[in-house]
Amino acid sequence: QVQLVESGGGLVRAGGSLRLSCAASGTIFRFNAMGWYRQAPGKQRELVATVTSGGTTNYVDSVKGRFTISGGNAKNTIYLQMNSLKPEDTAVYYCNAARNVLNYWGQGTKVTVSS
């Protein structure tokens, strides 16, 4: 059974940094892509950043230049370095892993950015 475990969330002041980690277990196969999504209170879940097994990255416009996704290699582990955090980045961040038609989700890690 595939499991994704996130860590690294917390409370930080605006302008600060956090690094999220996501480690997958329960599979020997490499995912086609892994990524981070977030859901703020009262809002829909949105894509933050993804990385393919080939190393191609994609970011939502609001985090470009501030967030960096890395990993997605054979270790099935990804990271999200978040710099220059803003209060609007406050959300629960979820790790996602995709292989063919299957999608897996972590339990989420909360990020709170105070002004």
C-alpha positions in Angstrom: 0.0 0.0 0.0 1.4 3.3 -1.1 1.8 5.9 1.6 2.9 9.5 1.4 4.2 11.2 4.5 4.7 15.0 4.6 6.6 16.9 7.1 8.0 20.4 7.6 4.9 22.6 8.1 4.6 25.1 10.9 4.1 28.7 11.8 6.4 31.4 10.3 6.3 35.1 9.9 5.8 36.8 6.6 9.1 36.9 4.7 10.3 33.7 6.3 11.0 30.3 4.9 9.9 26.7 5.3 10.9 23.4 3.7 8.4 20.7 3.2 9.3 17.1 2.6 7.3 14.2 1.3 8.4 10.6 1.3 6.6 7.7 -0.4 6.7 4.2 0.8 5.0 0.9 -0.1 6.1 0.8 -3.7 9.2 -0.1 -5.7 8.0 1.7 -8.8 8.9 5.3 -9.7 6.0 7.7 -10.0 5.4 9.6 -13.3 5.1 12.8 -11.4 5.0 14.1 -7.8 3.8 17.4 -6.6 2.4 19.7 -3.9 -1.1 21.1 -3.7 -2.6 23.3 -1.1 -6.0 24.1 0.3 -6.7 27.3 2.2 -9.8 27.6 4.5 -12.9 28.1 2.4 -11.1 27.5 -0.9 -10.6 24.7 -3.3 -7.4 22.7 -3.4 -5.0 24.1 -5.9 -1.8 23.0 -7.5 1.4 24.6 -6.2 4.2 22.8 -8.0 4.9 19.5 -9.7 8.0 17.6 -10.9 8.0 14.8 -13.4 10.3 11.8 -13.3 12.2 13.5 -16.1 12.8 16.5 -13.9 10.4 18.9 -15.6 8.9 21.4 -13.0 5.8 23.4 -13.1 4.6 26.1 -10.7 1.4 28.1 -10.1 2.1 31.7 -11.0 1.6 33.0 -7.4 4.7 31.1 -6.1 7.1 31.4 -9.1 10.4 32.8 -8.0 9.6 32.1 -4.3 9.1 28.3 -4.1 11.3 25.5 -5.5 10.3 21.9 -5.9 13.0 19.2 -6.0 13.3 15.5 -5.9 11.0 13.2 -7.7 13.8 10.8 -8.4 14.1 7.1 -7.9 13.8 7.6 -4.1 10.2 8.9 -4.6 10.9 11.8 -2.3 10.2 15.4 -3.0 10.8 18.7 -1.3 9.3 22.2 -1.5 11.5 25.0 -0.4 9.3 28.0 0.3 10.9 31.4 0.6 9.5 34.9 1.0 6.3 33.5 2.5 3.2 35.6 2.5 0.1 35.3 4.6 -1.8 34.2 1.5 0.4 31.1 1.4 -1.4 29.9 4.6 -2.9 26.5 3.8 -2.7 22.8 4.3 -0.2 21.5 1.9 -0.7 18.0 0.4 1.8 15.8 -1.4 0.6 14.0 -4.5 2.1 11.2 -6.5 0.9 9.9 -9.8 1.6 6.7 -11.6 -0.4 6.0 -14.8 -4.1 6.5 -13.8 -3.5 6.2 -10.1 -3.2 9.2 -7.7 -2.0 9.1 -4.2 -2.3 11.8 -1.5 -0.6 12.5 1.8 -2.4 13.5 4.9 -1.3 17.1 4.6 0.9 19.4 6.6 -0.3 22.8 7.8 1.6 26.0 6.9 0.6 29.2 8.7 2.2 32.5 7.7 1.6 35.4 10.1 1.7 39.0 9.0 
